[in-house]
Amino acid sequence: MTLIELVGGEFVTKNNIFVTKRFDSCIDAGIRTTRVLRGKIMSNKLFVLNGPNLNMLGKREPGIYGDLSLDSIGQLCRDTGKSLEFEVDFRQSNHEGTLVDWLHEANEGAFGVVLNAGAYTHTSIALHDAIRSIVTPVIEIHLSNVHAREEFRHKSMIAPVSRGVICGFGPNSYKLAIQAFADIRNS
């Protein structure tokens, strides 16, 4: 194996992948550039996770959430991701434990997570702890401006452990989060 010195960082080799010990570039045996964070290889995969009742988009309170279905938003995310060279893995569950499992899975190789936790945003210590336990950055998003709605929606249990929060832009909240990850990747 030929060793390649990486500018500005130490490296170790593992399965023909050269990994720095800080956020930097790395090169694998296929000479593909990727990113690492705290020694963890970062791919170009983004998880877009959706929580309870988001499967009802397009039918549920269109005056608040709009008339696009979750499938349409998923396609919007995949198209946006593709244009920014991300592979988007778009998922939805009404079950808190499933979302926790997916956050743990994202930590095994996703570049980032766009999370619309729905009502769990305001109640879930489990999601807070799951986000806190992973190194993969998470951006919390909401279709509506939660701060212009009922008081109980003003408090987020996940915002303190998220990289950022985007809300109030309808489906564009998803696009803005994906663009934010492109900016993070390219910085």
N, C-alpha and C positions, 0 to 999 in steps of 0.2 A: 504494500500500500504506500502510495506517495503521500507524504504529509504536506499540507498546505498551511503556511502561516497566515493567520488572520490579522488584519491591521487592528491594533488597539485592544487586543484581548487574548487571553490564554485560551487554549482549546484542548479538548480531549476527543478521542475518537471512540465511537460506539456504533457498531453495525455500519461501518463505512460512512458515518456522518460526523462531520467536524462541528463541534459545538463549543461556542464560547461560554464563559461563566458569567456573562452579563448581557444586557440587551444589545445585540450587535448583529452583524451578518454572519451567516455560516454557509458552508458549501458542502453538499453531499457528493457521493461518488458520481452522480449524474451531472455535476457542475450546475446545480440549480441553486439560486440564491433564495434563502428564506430568512426568518428571524428567530431569535431565541430570547427568552425572558427567564432570568434566574436559572440558566442551565437547561431550560425546557424548550424543545423545538416547537416553533410556532408555524403552523401551516397557513394556507390561504383560505381555510374553511371558516365560515361564520355560522354559528348556530343562531337561528331566530326562533325564540321560544315564546309561546303564547299560552296564557293561563285560562282560567275558568270562564265560560260563557262566550269566549271569543269565537267559538265555532258558530255562534248565532249571528255574527255580523252580517249586515244586509237585511236582517229580519228584526233585530232587536234595537229599538229606539234609534231609528235612522237620523232623527233630528240631533242626536248627540254623537253617534258613532259613524254616521254616513251610510251610504247604500251599497258600498262594495262588500262583497263576500270575503271571507278569510282566504278562500282559494285565489281570488283576484289579488288580494294583498300579497299572498305568497308568490304569485307570478311577478308582481311588481318588485318584490325583494330579490327574486332570482335574476330578473333582468338588470336591476341596479347593480347587484353583486357582480354579474358577468361583465358589465361595462367597466367595473373597477377591479377586475381580475380576482374576484372572490368566488368561491363555491359556497352557495347558501344552502344550508340544511334547515328547512322550515318545518316546525312542528307545533302541535297544540295538544294540551291535555287539560281536563277538568280536575285532575288529581294532583295535589300538592307534592306527594312523594315522587311521582313521575317527574315533575319539574326538577326536584332535588337530584334525582338520578341523572337527568340530562345535563344538569350543571356539572356534576362530577364527570360525566362522559366528555363534556366539552373541555375539561381540564386535561384530558389525555391527548390533545392535539389541535384544538380549534384556536384560531387567532383571537377570536372574541365572541361574545354573546350579546345579542340584542334581545332584551327581555321585556315583554309586555305581560306582567304577572297578573293583570286584571285586578280583581278584588283582593288577591293574596298580597298585593303591594302593601296594603294597609294593615294586614293581620299576621303575616307569616314570619315568625322568628326562625322557622326552619329554612326558608329561602335566604334570609339574612345570614344565617350561619353557614349555609352552603356556599354562598357567594364569598363570604369571608374566608372560607377554607380553601379556595382555589386561587391560582395565580392568573388564570385567564381573565382579562378585563371584561366587565359587564356594563352595558349601557341600558339603563331603565328607560322605557318609552311608554307613552300613552297616546291614544288617538285624540282624546279630549283634553282640555285644560283642567286638570283635576283641582286646581286651586280656585277655579271659578265655579266649582260645584259644591256638593254637600260638605259640611265641615269634616265629617269622618274621612273624607277622601284627601284631606290636606296633609295628613301624616303618612309618610312612606317608611316602612320598616327596612326597605332595601336600598334607599338612596344613600344612606351613610356608608355603605360598603360597595357602591357602584362607582364606576369611573365618571359617569355623568348621567343627567336626566334630560330627556326631551319630551315635551308634551304639548298638546294643543294644535298640532298641525295635521290632524287627520292621518291618512295613509302616508303623507310625506314625513311623518315622525319616523317611520321605518327607514325611508330613504336617507334622511338626515343622519340617523345613527350609522348606517352602512357607510355613508360618506365620511363620518367622523373616524371610523375604523381605517378607512383608506388614508386619511390624514395622519393618523397615529402611525400606521405602517410606513408611510413615506417620510416621516420626520426624522 
